[in-house]
Amino acid sequence: MEDERGSLLPKNKENPARDGTTELKNFRSYLRWIYVDHSNVCKAGLSWSVFFTLAFVVPILSHFLLDCQTTCDQDHSRPYHIPVQISLSVFAALSFISISSWDRTYGLSKFLFLDKISDESLKIQRGYSEQMQGTMKLILRWGLPCFIVECAYKIWWYISGASQIPYYGNIYVSSIILCTLELCSWLYRTSIFFLVCVLFRLSCYLQILTLDEFARVFQRETEVGSILLEHLRMRRNLRIISHRFRGFILASLLLVTASQLIFLLMVTKPHADVDILKAGELALVSITLVSGLFLLLRGATKITHKAQSITGLAAKWHICATINSFDNIEGETPTTAHAISAQVIAANVSWGSSDDEVGDEEDELDNTKLLPIYTQTISFHKRQALVTYLENNRAGITVFGFMLDRTWLHSIFGIQLALCLWLLNKTVGV
């Protein structure tokens, strides 16, 4: 019986504008392709069976059935096969368990805020729809190059070592079946890891669109109460995203750091035999895991930076209005034409010329343009109270209370660099 709450593969036909869109259908198809379907007991059991088979059974069988330490030459000995398979299986398990947990609690529509997207503006809906359309392309862009390299390596390994690799029955049939199973296992484990990373990025992107839309409230006549309520709603959504993904982000960060240090220790220890044929898979899995972590951290720091830019935008809006108020120091009310002129000038004046290079960070939340002035509708004390509130209630992605901003990212990089240099000092004397 279908779960009333819905699953990661909902079949809601009542709202074709939301669940009937092409991008959501493609997303469902991708989930079915990697077989993450928990809509009922039978499909959930099949999903878990596929997961255990491809994430654990196939790598274990591959290690023991293709063990050729005594018969293979140095190029086919695979000395780093065990750490590679353990790393991929651990991250696949972390990703699959996370998806299963979110499925039992939420469902796709609620998890990706699709149940609330209809309350947003048309611009936000279109932007989110375009981002969902590019979700599969993003997974392919990050995962496909690694998979192609893995395919090339496996095909070379089986063809060049055909006379040395153990086979069962017909040598060609055995090699084809074992090679296919190994490639399917690799593709499944990396795909499900990238899926969770992209789900986090997609959730953050909706809030980025909302923040960009929110920045426009300072360019029109708006009550402080409305601004405060909208900011509280955004903070709540960011807390929800943080609560859902904090365990996965922290576990990914720790596991990626630990795996890279272990890999570094293995290839820098005395008498380590390292070349592209032996350690190629080790480098490939490192690139895969670091790429996924990069997607997570970049999405978190980007939305945190956007959310915290609201404070600077509000302060700029406040000081523009305060400066403008001194033009009416005698209490005179400006004429309509004068007020409009002042607003137009303030909206178009910027520090620097349009030819200056400011990079790709320029947006509605972080620019040098002044803002329209509405001093007759919002008092100084209300504006000051709003700025003070924003300064003391910064929004962003957090992991157990730690804000994932650029300062935090610099600290993590410094810690990892220190660990790397310490390890190199112990192994090769750097």
Salt bridges, closest charged atoms under 4 A:
ASP3 OD2 - ARG5 NH2 2.62
ASP19 OD1 - ARG18 NE 3.73
ASP37 OD2 - LYS43 NZ 3.83
ASP73 OD1 - HIS76 ND1 2.70
ASP75 OD1 - LYS278 NZ 3.86
ASP103 OD2 - HIS38 ND1 3.48
GLU120 OE2 - ARG233 NH1 2.97
GLU182 OE2 - ARG78 NH1 3.41
GLU182 OE2 - HIS81 NE2 3.95
GLU182 OE2 - LYS154 NZ 3.22
ASP212 OD1 - LYS306 NZ 3.42
GLU230 OE2 - ARG233 NH2 2.61
ASP273 OD2 - LYS278 NZ 3.51
ASP275 OD2 - LYS278 NZ 2.72
GLU281 OE2 - LYS154 NZ 3.53
GLU361 OE1 - ARG406 NH2 3.38
ASP363 OD2 - LYS306 NZ 2.26
GLU364 OE2 - ARG216 NH2 3.86
ASP366 OD2 - HIS305 NE2 3.89
